[in-house]
């Protein structure tokens, strides 16, 4: 008999997310998936799920959930107060929660995106091969939308995995965000590049799964701010005529008509996504080859972190 998880109170932008929807970019459907792939991976590993199992992603505050069966649960993404069965539970660790118990997940501290993994994974109906919710397209997840109180989602077979906890730091903290110039870096002259790389920007409160806005000194494109629309990536930094930087994220549009001064290195995307609003951000320029090296290093670091998970 399948289990379920009931949403009693939903945090902002709580959605179902798996590893993402691949192969449909040419049709205008971006991958979606987790905003912080590393925290997503740790959450699934802690409860013994396959790496691409669907979890609940939330922004800032988790809410309250109730399981229909005994399950192992882990919450990652940042430090957060969690309570169930009259006891406080630690984040970044797996806990056995009895059927009928309410799980209360508070506000994240020093992070923006949280992940709730349940042993067996969320098993909503896949759309184009993925359970990831794409909010702008209203596909995937549960009815293609944010979760609301009263939603009941199916959960797969329990994994029976031992309870484990994170023991090694997930990734380095702080430091500049690495960016790779292009594809329209030639739209920006030396003065614009100097501002982009030397001045601090601030993560604005205007943000969602589609994009992050950055406040700061305007960056101007001397060749103009309109281009023939071309493809975008998660991490593309668009510069519209206002000069305000827009970093495209998981639910971005697949093409865009603003010049893109640079793209955030994949290895630094989770760290940028988790930067709270009001945080300062500085960039440094690297080559594409260096970006690939950083990505290999990040993947190797995550593998080490997962291999070092300790039983509780």
C-alpha positions in Angstrom: 0.0 0.0 0.0 1.6 3.3 -1.0 2.2 6.0 1.5 1.4 9.7 1.3 2.6 13.0 2.6 0.0 15.6 3.4 0.8 19.3 3.2 -0.8 20.9 6.3 1.0 24.2 5.9 3.2 25.1 2.9 6.2 27.4 2.9 6.7 29.9 0.1 7.3 28.3 -3.3 7.1 24.7 -1.9 7.2 22.5 -5.0 8.0 18.9 -6.0 11.5 18.8 -7.6 13.6 15.9 -8.9 16.9 16.1 -10.8 15.3 18.0 -13.6 13.7 17.6 -17.0 16.3 17.0 -19.8 16.1 17.0 -23.5 13.3 19.6 -24.0 15.2 22.8 -24.2 14.8 22.9 -27.9 11.1 23.0 -27.4 11.2 25.9 -25.0 11.1 23.8 -21.8 14.0 24.5 -19.4 15.2 21.7 -17.0 13.7 23.1 -13.8 14.9 20.9 -10.9 16.6 21.9 -7.6 17.9 25.4 -7.1 20.7 23.9 -5.0 21.6 20.6 -6.5 24.1 19.8 -3.7 21.6 20.1 -0.9 19.1 18.1 -3.0 21.7 15.3 -3.4 22.5 15.2 0.3 18.8 15.1 1.2 18.2 12.0 -1.0 21.3 10.3 0.1 20.5 10.7 3.8 17.2 8.8 3.4 18.6 6.2 1.1 16.8 7.4 -2.1 18.2 7.2 -5.6 20.0 10.4 -6.6 17.2 11.7 -8.8 14.2 10.9 -6.5 11.7 13.7 -6.1 11.7 15.8 -2.9 9.9 18.9 -1.6 11.8 22.1 -2.2 10.8 25.2 -0.2 11.9 28.8 0.0 12.8 30.4 3.4 10.2 28.5 5.6 9.2 24.9 5.4 5.7 24.6 6.9 4.0 21.5 8.4 3.7 18.0 6.9 2.1 14.7 7.9 3.0 11.2 6.8 0.6 8.3 6.4 3.3 5.7 7.2 6.5 5.5 9.2 9.2 7.0 7.0 12.7 8.3 7.2 12.9 12.1 6.6 15.8 14.5 6.2 15.8 18.3 5.7 18.8 20.1 4.1 19.6 23.4 2.5 20.5 25.4 5.7 20.2 25.4 9.4 16.5 25.3 10.4 14.4 24.4 13.4 12.5 21.1 12.9 10.2 19.4 15.3 8.2 16.1 15.2 6.8 13.7 17.7 7.4 16.3 20.5 11.1 16.4 19.8 13.5 18.7 18.0 15.2 17.1 15.0 18.5 18.2 13.5 18.8 19.3 9.9 21.3 17.5 7.6 20.4 14.2 9.3 17.9 11.4 8.8 15.2 10.8 11.3 12.5 8.1 11.6 9.1 9.7 11.9 6.0 7.7 12.9 2.9 7.6 10.8 0.5 10.5 11.7 3.2 12.6 13.3 3.3 16.3 12.2 6.7 17.6 11.0 7.1 21.3 11.7 9.9 23.0 9.6 10.8 26.5 10.5 12.7 29.3 8.8 16.0 28.7 7.2 19.0 30.6 8.6 21.7 31.8 6.2 20.1 30.0 3.3 17.1 30.4 0.9 16.2 27.0 -0.5 15.4 23.9 1.7 14.8 20.3 0.8 12.6 17.7 2.4 13.5 14.1 1.4 11.2 11.2 2.4 12.4 7.6 2.0 10.9 6.3 -1.2 10.7 9.7 -2.8 7.7 11.7 -3.9 5.9 9.8 -6.7 3.7 12.3 -8.5 3.1 11.5 -12.2 6.1 12.3 -14.4 5.7 14.9 -17.2 8.2 14.6 -20.0 10.2 12.2 -18.0 10.4 14.3 -14.8 8.5 15.1 -11.7 10.1 18.5 -11.4 7.6 21.4 -11.1 8.1 24.1 -13.7 6.0 26.9 -12.3 5.9 29.2 -15.3 4.8 26.4 -17.6 2.6 24.8 -14.9 3.8 21.3 -15.6 5.2 18.5 -13.4 5.1 18.2 -9.7 1.5 18.4 -8.3 -0.8 20.0 -10.8 2.2 22.1 -12.0 1.9 24.5 -9.1 3.1 25.4 -5.7 1.9 23.1 -3.0 -1.0 24.2 -0.8 -2.5 23.1 2.5 -4.6 20.0 1.8 -2.5 18.6 -1.0 -1.7 14.9 -0.6 1.2 13.5 -2.5 2.1 9.8 -3.1 5.4 8.5 -1.6 7.3 5.4 -3.0 8.3 2.3 -1.2 10.3 2.8 2.0 14.1 2.3 1.4 14.8 0.9 4.9 18.1 2.7 4.8 20.0 3.2 8.1 19.8 6.7 9.6 22.7 8.9 8.6 24.0 12.4 9.1 26.3 14.8 7.3 29.7 15.0 8.8 31.8 17.0 6.3 31.1 20.6 5.1 29.1 20.6 1.9 31.1 23.3 0.2 33.4 26.3 0.8 31.6 29.3 2.2 32.1 32.9 1.0 34.3 34.2 -1.7 33.6 35.7 -5.1 31.3 34.0 -7.6 33.2 32.7 -10.7 31.8 33.8 -14.1 32.7 32.9 -17.6 32.4 35.8 -20.2 29.8 35.5 -22.9 28.1 34.9 -25.1 27.6 38.7 -25.6 30.6 39.9 -23.6 31.6 42.0 -26.6 28.5 44.2 -26.0 30.3 45.5 -22.9 33.3 47.8 -23.1 36.3 47.8 -20.7 34.6 50.3 -18.4 31.5 48.1 -18.0 33.6 45.1 -17.4 35.6 47.0 -14.8 32.4 47.9 -12.9 31.1 44.3 -13.2 34.2 42.8 -11.7 35.2 45.4 -9.2 32.0 46.6 -7.6 29.8 44.7 -5.1 26.2 43.8 -6.0 23.4 43.0 -3.6 20.9 40.1 -3.9 17.5 41.8 -4.3 14.3 40.5 -2.7 12.9 40.3 -6.2 13.7 36.6 -6.9 12.1 33.3 -7.6 12.8 30.0 -9.3 13.1 31.8 -12.6 15.7 34.5 -11.8 17.6 36.5 -9.2 17.8 40.3 -9.5 21.0 42.0 -8.3 21.1 45.6 -7.1 24.2 47.8 -7.6 25.9 50.1 -10.0 24.2 49.9 -13.5 26.2 48.0 -16.1 25.7 49.5 -19.6 26.2 47.7 -22.9 27.8 50.0 -25.4 26.4 48.0 -28.3 22.8 48.3 -26.9 20.6 46.1 -24.7 18.6 44.3 -27.4 19.8 41.2 -29.3 18.3 38.6 -31.5 17.0 36.2 -28.9 19.2 33.2 -28.3 19.5 30.4 -25.8 20.0 30.8 -22.1 21.5 28.7 -19.3 21.0 28.5 -15.6 23.4 31.1 -14.5 23.2 33.4 -17.6 23.6 37.0 -16.5 21.3 39.2 -18.6 21.7 43.0 -18.6 18.6 44.9 -19.7 18.5 48.6 -20.5 18.2 49.5 -16.8 21.7 48.1 -16.3 20.4 45.9 -13.5 21.8 42.4 -13.5 19.4 39.4 -13.9 20.8 35.9 -13.1 18.6 33.3 -14.8 17.8 30.2 -12.6 16.2 26.8 -12.8 12.8 27.8 -14.2 14.2 30.4 -16.6 12.9 31.1 -20.1 14.8 29.1 -22.7 15.7 32.1 -24.8 16.2 35.8 -24.1 16.7 39.1 -25.9 19.0 40.9 -23.5 22.8 40.7 -23.9 24.4 38.2 -21.5 27.7 39.6 -20.1 28.7 36.3 -18.5 27.5 33.0 -17.1 27.9 31.9 -13.5 30.2 28.8 -13.3 28.1 25.7 -12.5 30.2 25.0 -9.5 29.2 28.3 -7.9 25.5 28.3 -8.8 24.3 26.5 -5.6 26.2 29.0 -3.5 24.7 32.0 -5.3 21.2 30.5 -5.2 21.5 30.1 -1.4 22.7 33.7 -0.9 20.0 35.4 1.3 18.4 38.6 0.0 20.6 41.6 1.0 23.8 39.6 0.7 26.7 41.1 -1.1 27.9 39.4 -4.3 31.2 39.9 -6.1 32.3 38.3 -9.4 35.6 37.2 -10.8 36.3 36.2 -14.3 37.5 32.7 -15.3 38.0 30.8 -18.5 35.6 28.1 -19.7 38.4 25.6 -19.1 38.7 26.7 -15.5 35.0 26.5 -15.1 35.1 22.9 -16.2 37.9 22.2 -13.7 35.8 23.8 -10.9 32.8 21.7 -11.9 34.9 18.5 -11.7 36.2 19.6 -8.3 32.7 20.4 -7.0 31.4 17.0 -8.1 34.3 15.2 -6.6 33.8 17.1 -3.3 30.1 16.2 -3.3 31.0 12.5 -3.8 33.3 12.7 -0.9 30.7 14.3 1.3 28.1 11.6 0.4 30.7 8.8 1.0 31.4 10.2 4.4 27.8 10.3 5.7 27.9 8.6 9.1 25.3 6.4 10.7 23.6 7.9 13.8 
